[in-house]
């Protein structure tokens, strides 16, 4: 998985948030929002995902052929995992 620079902030209530370089709630490694009472929300580029959807997204990102290119008969193809 491509390394990204994330900004991690904790507010006065103890809520922890992760933001990407564009300022969007984003954490490819886990929840992007964690409240002081333990509530967790998984977000990728401000898009909220269920934990199951997040884990599926994570698996897709680490799939061996994800975001690779292949040339077949002179035609270049971009590969993504499903």
C-alpha positions in Angstrom: 0.0 0.0 0.0 1.3 3.4 -0.9 2.5 5.4 2.1 0.6 8.6 2.7 1.3 11.5 5.0 -1.6 11.8 7.5 -2.3 14.5 10.0 -3.5 13.2 13.4 -5.4 15.5 15.7 -6.8 15.1 19.1 -9.4 17.6 20.3 -10.2 18.8 23.8 -12.8 16.0 24.3 -10.3 13.3 23.3 -11.6 12.6 19.8 -8.9 11.5 17.4 -9.1 12.3 13.7 -6.9 11.4 10.8 -6.8 13.6 7.7 -5.0 13.3 4.4 -3.0 16.0 2.6 -6.3 17.3 1.1 -7.8 17.7 4.6 -10.3 14.9 4.2 -11.0 12.4 6.9 -8.9 9.5 5.8 -7.0 6.6 7.3 -6.0 3.6 5.1 -4.7 1.8 8.2 -7.8 1.9 10.4 -10.5 4.2 11.7 -10.2 7.9 10.7 -12.4 9.0 13.6 -12.2 7.7 17.1 -14.3 9.4 19.8 -13.4 9.4 23.5 -16.3 7.0 24.2 -14.8 4.5 21.8 -17.0 5.0 18.7 -14.9 4.4 15.5 -15.7 5.4 12.0 -13.8 4.2 8.9 -13.4 6.9 6.2 -11.5 7.0 3.0 -11.3 10.5 1.4 -14.3 11.6 3.5 -16.4 8.6 2.4 -17.7 6.6 5.3 -17.4 2.8 5.1 -18.6 0.0 7.3 -15.8 -1.9 8.9 -16.4 -4.8 6.6 -16.3 -2.5 3.5 -13.2 -0.9 4.9 -11.5 -4.3 5.3 -12.5 -5.3 1.7 -11.1 -1.9 0.4 -7.9 -2.5 2.4 -7.5 -6.0 0.9 -8.0 -4.6 -2.6 -5.3 -2.1 -2.1 -2.8 -4.7 -1.1 -3.7 -7.3 -3.8 -0.6 -8.3 -5.7 -1.8 -6.9 -9.1 -3.6 -3.8 -7.9 -2.6 -0.7 -9.7 -0.1 -2.6 -12.0 0.1 -2.4 -15.7 0.5 -5.2 -18.2 1.3 -5.0 -21.9 -0.4 -7.7 -24.1 0.0 -7.6 -27.8 1.3 -4.0 -27.6 -1.7 -2.8 -25.7 -1.1 -1.5 -22.1 -3.7 -2.5 -19.5 -4.2 -1.1 -16.0 -5.0 -3.8 -13.5 -7.0 -3.5 -10.4 -8.1 -6.1 -7.9 -11.7 -7.1 -7.4 
